[in-house]
Amino acid sequence: MSKIYLIRHAQASFLSDDYDNLSNKGILQSEVLGRYFVEKNIHFDKIFIGKLKRHQQTFDGFNKAFITEGIELPKPIYLKELNEHQVPEALSLAYDDFVNQYDEAKKMFEEIERDPNLKRKNSIKIFGLFLKEYATGRYAFEHESIQSWAQFRMQAKKGIASILERTGKGETVGIFTSGGTKSSIIGDSLGISEEKISELNLAILNASFSQLLYSKNRLNVLSLNETPHLPKELITFV
C-alpha cells in the first residue's frame, strides 16, 4: 500500500498584482510544514510539483528543514496537470455580467463600494459564489483564453493518473499543488458532485495536507485538510 500526501501551496498574494507569489505568512507556513515532516520522520520516495510559482515556492520553503538536517529529498517531477483552475481569470472577465445577474453578488459588490474595508471579505464571498455557479454550469461562461471547468477537471484526472502510474508499492509520495486540484482529486476519490468539489475547494487550508492511500488500483482518502503543524495565527484559507 502506498501513501500520498496532497499538499496545498502556502498563502499566496490575494488581491495583489501577482497572486502567484507567496506572502510573507505563506513563506513561514511552508517552512513550518517542512519542519513538521522532518520531526515526524516523513520522507518521500517521489515528489511531484505543479508548474506555478507558488507551488515551487512552497516546496522550497518546505525543503529548508530537510536541507538543514542534511536530508536529501528526491528530485521533483514537474507536471502542468497539477496547475490550478482558471476560475479567478474567468471571474475577472465575467465580473460585471455575473454581478448584474446575481443579486447576492451585486449586494456584496455594493457593500465594497460603500466600505472599501470589506473588499477582501466580500471578494472572497463573490469568488465562492462564482466558483459554485461556474463549476455546476448554472452560470455559463466561455472564453478562448480561459480553460473551462470541464477541461480543468480532465487535466486533474490526467495528473493523478500519471502520478499513480509512477507510484510503486509501499512508496510515500508528496504532491505540491493547489486547492482546486486537491479538491478535484479528492472529490473523484469520494465520488462527490461538481458542486461539492467546488465547496471543498473553498475549505482547503493553505499549507494543509491530505493523506490518500493507493492499493490495487484504488485511491482512498485517509485524512483531509490536516494542519497540526500550524498555530492558530498561521491558519489561512486564502
Secondary structure, DSSP 8 states (H G I E B T S, - for coil): -EEEEEEE---B-TTSS--SSB-HHHHHHHHHHHHHHHHTT---SEEEE-SSHHHHHHHHHHHHHHHHTT------EE-GGGS---HHHHHHHHHHHHHHH-HHHHHHHHHHHH-GGGHHHHHHHHHHHHHHHHHHTSS----TTS--HHHHHHHHHHHHHHHHHT--TT-EEEEEE-HHHHHHHHHHHHT--HHHHHHHHHH--TT-EEEEEEETTEEEEEEEEE-TT--GGG----
